[in-house]
Amino acid sequence: MVSAVPRLVIAAPSSGSGKTTVATGLMAAFAARGLAVSAHKVGPDYIDPGYHSLATGRVGRNLDAYLCGPELVGPLFAHGARGCDLAIVEGVMGMYDGAAGEGELASTAQVAKLLRAPVVLVVDASSQSRSVAALVHGFASWDPQVRVGGVILNKVASDRHEELLREALESAGAPVLGALRRAPQVDTPSRHLGLVPVAERQAAAVDSVRAMAAQVSDGCDLGALEALARTAGALPGGSAPWTPVSPNDDPPSRLVRKRAPVVAVAGGAAFTFSYAEHTELLAAAGADVVTFDPLRDESLPEGSAGVVIGGGFPEVYAAELSANESLRKEVAALAERGAPVAAECAGLLYLCRELDGQPMCGVLDATARMSERLTLGYRDAVAVSDSVLAPAGTRMRGHEFHRTVVEPGSGAAPAWGVRTPERRVEGFVQQGVHASYLHTHWASEPGVARRFVERCRTS
């Protein structure tokens, strides 16, 4: 029964406390014990799930109460955790931090409550001793509905330091389930948008995850953590697993008779940002989903009827992407024929005339460049123009996260009207192209995938 899957939420008082190290290390350590571990990440982050996937051998999935709504958190969790022995959910930012101005919405605390899961608080113990008790007490008592079941101390300096911390925490009511020393070998490199994705450092990432697992196995009481995970309550209402198949979809027998359009989905090191549910929705709508790598493949998959280009780091690989002229021309020709093309953030940059002076596909009459300014945040959006993704007036929620600028920021037919908090339009809709900075989660609006596949079938 999915609702009975033991589970833990790994939270912290603030970013930088060591959540990713602990969560990924726990996933890998339990997987090494022969458990099927389901990996989840609170929030819109694409990079951490890559490390989670490496640790568990399963797809890392996101749980975002802003993008998908609180009502989908349980079903999406159940979908990912089906058939697993244990689930580990890595939190986002500080435990009570969520969407700006929206209270607890999209916070780790909210997700923990929605999943009825015990929380393990990861505390950066450097430069403190007795004060750690006040910190843990505050987080454990702030919201009585959040159950902090234990603490893992990170960046402990010495045996004596650990002794002082444990002594202080005896009065805080949260048992110490682990104590980790500083370990540079588990660090992962970062750059302008966070950690470097697994796809860009595969061998080194394997070593990092192995080091995380060893550190967590040595410093944590895995038996006590697994026992705590088994105290999770049943998911509210039973939370039947989410499914990419909608009641509005054709039955499988009819899909077999229909032409299965090939939908080419960009991957590889330059385009690593995507949610697993997107390809599942495309396949459920009848598409033959084929991945291609714009850095290496000189042509689109044979018979491509549409293209999906998600997020990533094309700015890091601008020269290599530009050098693949044959693929750029093929993408441009496909778009010129009116075939459906959905591009988010990195995909938007790839479709521009140029990126940092390097020629790109030239589908859009716009240029892109790196900027020192970080654009970050959740967005309420409404479709301004009819497109291959949605009819005008469709409301969705999205997320922006980039250090680039596209000029102009919108075309004659913009993709979205967004509130940031000021109102503006952004993105491009032309022929079959929908290109925008906005990352969206299609599970919140499954009609997006169905509409895109149907356009691929009929274009």
N, C-alpha and C positions, 0 to 999 in steps of 0.2 A: 504494500500500500504506500503510495507516494507520500501521503500526508504524514506517515510515520518515519520518514527518513531522518535519522539523527542529524542535527545541524548546529553549527556555531556561527555567530557573527563576530568578526574580528574588528574591533573599533579602537579608537585612540582619542586622547584629549585634543590633538591637533595634527595637522599634516607634518610629515617628517619624523614621526615617532617610531616608525618601523613597521607599519601595518603590512606593507607589501612583502617585506622580508619574512615576517611571521606567518602571514596567510599562505604565501607560496611555499615556505618551508614546511608548514603543517600539511599542505596538500601533498607535497612530494613524499614526506615522511610516512603518512598514512598509506599512500599508494604503494610505497615500497614494502609495506606490511601486507600487501595483497588486497587492500580494500579498493572498491570502485568509488572514486571520489568525484563528486560534482562540484565544479568551481563556479563561483558567482562573484560579481563586482557591483557594488552599489554605485549608481551614477552613470554618466555617459562615457566614461573613460574607455578607450579602445586598446590601450597599450598593456595595462596590467593583465587583462584576460589572455593575452598572448603568452605571458609567463605562466599563468595558471594552466593553460592548455599544455604547455611543456611539462609542467609538474605532474599532471594527472593523466595525460594521454587522451583527454576528452576536450570537447569544445568549451572554452570559457564563455560565460554568458553574463549579460548585464541585467540589473534590476533597477529600473529608474522610475520612481513614482511620479516624476514630473512629466517625462516624455510619454509614458504609457498609462499613467493614472494609477492610483493606489490599488484599484480593483484588479489590475492585471499582475501585480507583484507576486501574489500567491500562485496563480495559474502558470506564469512564466517560470517561476522557481520549480514548480511541480513538473513542468515539461522538461526542464534541464536535468532534474534530479531523478527522473524515472529510471528504475533499475539500479540505483546506486546504494552503497552501504553507508555513506556519510557525505554531508555537504558542508563546504566551508564558504562563507560569504565574507569577502573583504569589504570593509566600509569605505567611506569617502570623507576626506577632510577630518575635522573634529566630529565627535559622535553626534552632537546636536546641531551641526551646521547643515543647512539645506539650501533650497532656492532662496535667493535674496528677497526679503520682504514677504515671504510666504510661510513664516513660522517653521514648523517641523517638516514641511513638505520636501521630499526627496532626501531627507537626512538618513544617516545610518540608524539613528534611534527609531525613526518611523518604520523603516524596513524591518528592523528587529521585532517591533511590535506586530507588524503585519504577518511576519513569519512565525510569531510566538517562539522565537529562538533565544537561548541564553547568549549573553554577550561576554566576550573575553576582551578586557581592556589592556591594550599594549601601551605601556608608559615608558617614555624616555627618562630613565632614572639618573642621567648624568647631571651633576651639579646639584643634587638634592639627596636628602636622607629622610629625616622624620617628616618633612613636608609632604612626602608622597602620600601619607595617610590622609591628609586633608584633601589632596587632589582627588584621590580615589573615592573618598567619602562623598565629595561634592558631586562627582559624576554618577555615582551609584544611587544617590538619593534625590537627584534633580527631578526625575520623572519616575514615580513608583511603578509605572507599567513597563519600564525597561529593567530587565533582570540582569544585572552584572554578576555573572557566576564565578569570575576569577580574574586574576591579573597576571600578565606576563611582563616582567621587568626587562627592559632593553638597555643596552649600553651601560651595563654594570661594570664598575671599574676594577673590583677586586673581591676576594672572599669576604673581607671585612665590610666592604660597602654593601654586599648582598645581605650580610648578617644584620646590619643596621636597618636596611629596607624591610626585611622580613619582620623584624621586631616591631617596627612602626606600624606595619600593615595588620598585625594581629588584632588591633582594635578597630579596623575599618570594615570588618565583616566580609571581605572578599579574599578568598584564599589565593596564595601565590602559586600559580600553575607552571611557572617557568622563570628562569633568569638567564639572560643572554649577555655574554661579554661582547665588547667591541670586536668586530671582525671585518676588516677591510675587504677580504676576499669575497664577501657576499654582496658588496656594493655593485650597482649596475650604473653604467654611464648615462648621463642626462644631457639634453641640449635644450633648444628654445621652447619646446612644448612638453618637456618631461623626459621620461626614460626613453632610451633608444629601443625601438621595437625588436622583438625576437627575430623577425625575418631579416633584419640587417646585421645580426651578430649571432647566428645560429649556434656555432660551436662554443663561443664564449658564453652565450646565454645558458647552454646546457651545463657548463661548468659552474655558473653562478647559482643555478637552481640546485645543483648537486650540493654546493657549499651551504645553501640555505637549509636544505634538508638535514645535513649533518649537524649544523649548528642547533637547529630546533630539536632534533632527536637527542642531542647531548644535553641541552639545557632545559627541556620541557618534560613534564609528566604526561606522556601521550595517553597513558591509561586513564588518568583523571580527566583529561580533555575529552576523550571519547565517551567516558561516563557522563560528563556534563552535557555533551551533545545529545545523549539519549534522553535527557530530561525535557527536550523541546516538546511543546504542546502540539496538538493536532492543528493543521492549517484551518483557518476560519472557513466554516461552511463546507469543509472537505476539499475546497479548492481543486476542482477537476483540472487536470493539466491543460494548459493552452494547446491549441492545435492550429497549424497553418491552414488546415482545410476548413473552409467556411460552409455553412448551410447553403449559401448562394452559389458555391462552386459546382461545376458539372460533376457527375459521378465518374469514377475512374473508367468505367466502360466507355463513356462518351469521349473522355479525354484521349483514350487510345485511338478512337476513330478520327479525332481532329489532328490537324498538323501540329506537331510539337515544335514551336519556333525555338531556334537556338538563341539564347540570351548570353552574350559574352560579358563576364564580370571581371573587371580589372583586379589583379593581385600582384604578387611580387613585392620586393622591398620598398618600392615607391608608393604603393597603394595598399596599406595594411589595415586601414580603418573600415570595418564593416561589422554589422551585427549578424550573427548566425541566422537569426530568424528571417532576414531578408531573402537569402537564397532558398530557405525552406518554403517561404511564401511563394516565391517565383516558381519553384518546382511543383508546389501544390496547385498552382494555377495552370499547370500544363506545360511549362517551359522546360527545355533541355538546357540546363545551366552549365556553362563551360567557362573555366577560369583561363585567363591569359595574362601574360606579364609584359607590360609595355616597355620594360627595359630590355627584354630578350627576344620576344616574339616579333617577327617582322611582318606578320599578318594577323588579322583577326581569325578566330576559329571558323572553320569552314561552315558556310551557310548562315553566318550570324545575321539575325533579323533585328537585333537590338543590342544596345551596350549599356552597362551600368558601371560607372566609374566613381568609386567612393572616395573616402579621405585618405590622407597619408602625408608623405613628405616629398612631393615633386620638386620643391625648391632645393632639396639636397641633391637631387639627381637630374637637375635641369639639363645639363650638358648631355648626359646619356640618353635622356628622353628625346632631346632634340636630334641627336645623332640617328635615332631610329626613324628615319624619314619615311620609309615605306609604310610603316604602321600609321604614322601621323596622317599621311595622305589617305590611307584606307578609311580611317576614322572620319576624316573630313568628307570623303566621298559618300560614306554611309549616311552621315548627317545631311548632306546635300540632297540625297534621294528622299529625305523625309522620314527615315527610319527612327524609331524611338531611341533616344539617348538620355539617360538620367545621370547627372553629374553633381556630386556633392563636394564642396570645398576643394580638395586636391583635384578632383575631376574638373571643377570649374576652371582652375588654373591651367590644366592640360588642354582645355578646349580654347583658350585664349590665343591671340596672335603670337604672343611671346611671353616668356617668364624670365625676368631678370636679364632681358636682352637675348635670350635663347629662343629661336623659333619653336612654337608649339603647333597644335593642330590647325589653328586659324578658323575654327568653326564660329567663334564669337569675335566681333569687332571690338576687342578690348585687350588691354595689356595688364600683366600682373607683375608685381615686384615685392620683394621682402620689405618689411617695415620693422622699426623698433617697437612699435606699439602693439601690445597684446589685446586682441579682441576676444572676450571670453564671457559666456553667460547663457542662461536659458532664454528662450524667446517664445512669445505667443505669436503665431503667424496665421495669416489667411491667404489662400491662393488668390492672386489678383487676376490671373489669366487662365483660361482653359488650357490644359496641357496633357501630356501622355501619362502624368501621374494622378492628376485630380482636376475636377471641374472648378471653375472660378467660384469662390465662396467657401471652399472647403477649409475648415479650421484644423490646424495641427500645432503641436508644440515641438520645438526644436532646440538645438544647442549650437552655438558658435565657439570656435576655438582655433585661432590662427594668428600669425604674425605677418600676414601678407595683405596687400591692397590690390583690388582690381579696379581699373579705370576705363570706362565709367562703371559705376557700381550696379547699374541696371540697364536693361535694353528697352526698346520701344514697348515691348510687352513684358513687364516685370514678372518674376516668379512669385514673390511673396510680398505681402505687406506685414511688417514686423513692428513690435513695440520694444524699445531698448533702453530706457523707458519712452524716449521720444518715438514718434511714428515715422517710418520711412519705408520705401520700397527697395527691393534688392533682387538681384538675379535676372535670368534671361529665359524667356520662352520664345522659341522661333522654330517653325515647322515641327519636327518631332523632338526637339531638344528642350530639356528642362535642366538648367544649370544654376546652382545657388551655393552660397556659403553655408546654408543651414543644413545641419545633420538632423535627420528625423529617424524615428524608430517606427518601421512600417507595421509592427504588431498593433500599434494604437489605431491604425486605419488600414486594415487588410485590403480594402478596395484599391489601394495604390498599386499593389503588385498585380491584382487581377486586371486592372485597367491597362497597366503597362504590357502585360503578356498578350492581352487581346489586341492591342495596337500593333504589337510585333507580328501577330498572326495575320492581321489584315492590311498592314502597310505594304 
